[in-house]
Amino acid sequence: MLTKESITEALKTVKYPGYSRDIVSFGLIKNVALHEGDVVVSLQLSTPSNDVAAQLKREAELALQNLPGIKTAKVDVMMPSAQQVAAATNTMAGQAKVPGVKRIVAIASGKGGVGKSTVSVNLACALQQLGAKVGLLDCDIYGPSIPLMMGVHEKPQVTDDERLIPPQNYGVKLMSMGFLVEGDQPVIWRGPMIVKTIQQFLFVVDWGDLDYLLVDLPPGTGDAQLTLCQTVPLDGGVIVTTPQEASLGVVRKGVAMFEKVNVPILGIVENMSYFTTPNGERVEIFGHGGGRYEAARKEVNFLGEVPIFTEIRIGGDEGRPITVKDPKSAPAQCFMKVAEELRKILG
């Protein structure tokens, strides 16, 4: 039976020119209209290229024509306005790729306390176990937690040409302000220092060849987030949330920020989804399903849910993420599923 869902699945076979990702994951599909076998799809481009528009229109219509039950297929491609082009140009001005790094993915949340860093370290280790070369950059300058969670407290070495060599653990290359300050010494900086530090972490660190550089962002939509988006071309953002509305309401602001700077949302992860007591009772401490609902509402991927497991907290405190400490366990498999979903989306 012909449905909007089957139409969307067919459009996932259409790759954006020059990329391994499809037009659905890039968020180009703005509307799908279906009436008695007649299909009209609206695409919204972010770059004013007539060649790209013609190619996407042709390939999308071919993909739809092969669907059973379809009578006619029409694809309307909408070009960006002058204001949208100007905004995109301003955002991308000065962007440069990090040498040797194939993909950069931001791990973000609208508010603190949702377990974003926990997701970041376990996702990095899970991708490494899937055979990828992975780096993890801690951009939370004021409250770095990656050194603790990854069990690394050494200072990075410096090469002869004054580049920082990132410490490694569990096969993941790491960089954090936590490696550069003594003990509990606070970082008391204004915005310009944050900007400069993040730029140095990207281009003065010798990352080598990486399949993925995951960037653990601080909560909110401030200097760190904007600096990252304006400094390097991001392949996408992963949003971490907890199920309750208090978290989701702020998450929407994070999603809106990425949309304004033309960074695709790769998906949403719902952390702390529920807790299972020793006697098997399921307790939804923060509610349940909010992340999945929000992903459906924003028409982005739902990457998975991570229940509350004591083992996850212990692994973070010990500096041995659960995906390393016990990769076959139920808590670790939650992160492995998220990593597998992310890898499929990125190609």
Phi, psi and omega in degrees: 000134181283122180225168176296328179293317179292328176295316179297319178299320179295323180290341177292347178277352182267115180271144174289134184307125179088359181233159176271356182266155183267169185289339178287312181293335176282353178076026182278342182281114183258335180198143174231118179247131182228127178212108175050046176090351177265126185240133173233123181243135178252126176249141177243113178276154176254352178235139184276070181244114178294326179296316178296317180300315181295319181294316181293321178299314181296311183290325179292318179294323176295319179297324181284327183296339180275355181286136176293139178089001182269138177261303178228150179226122179233133179242118176261124179254119180262128180275154180290152176285168178299323180293320179294320179296317180297319180295317180295321180295317180296322181293320187271352180299128178086359178291146177214146179283145176281122183305130176086350183261120183282316184221139176241126183236126178270133174255115191228165173207157179282333184222165178279166174082012181262000179086029182297315180293324176299316177296320183298310184292320181288326177292320178298313180293324179294317178296323178296320179290339175278003174102006182269155171269120193232140169238153180228117181253123179268106180263009174276087187293321184281328183225064182291132180236353182298319178304316179296311186290333179261001175068035180233128181227010180277154176278145179292146175281163182240133179281173180298329179266022172063040171255145181277133175266116184292133173299157180232150168203142181057029178081007182248129176280140190229148169212137183201151172298334178299338177280345190251348179249156183273124172050236182264019181297126182282153173261114183243086186234154169271172185308314182302327178291324177297315180302311183296320182295316180296320177298321178291321178299330180280318191246346178261347176275135179274085184286337184071206180269120180232142170281322181221133166247109177271136181242113178275107184271154173288167178296155173096196184224052187255214187301316184297314181297312182294320179299314180300314183295328183271343185268320182228151174285116181273140174281345176158174179236142173250127182259128177254132180218163166257167193290335191284158184298328180301326178279317184296324180299323179279328177303322181300328178291322177295320177297316181297325178297312179299321180296321182293331180257019173059039174255121182293144175273115181284332178161175181241137174248129175263112179264156181056045186296319179193171179231137177251121181287164179303333179270008174094001180283135179267126182240121180265083188300316182253022189083190181201144173091358182296322180294317179295319179297316182294323177297318178293321181295321180270358180058047174237170183290140169262111189280339178145171179240146180238109178292171176279117175235133177300326182298327180294315179295317180297318180300319178293320180292327182276350185078021177229091181307147185300332178292342175262316185294317182212074189296341180269355183288163179300316179299317181294323182294333175299315179289325179297322179294320177297316179298319180294319177297317180297319180295323177296318183294318183282344178087000000 
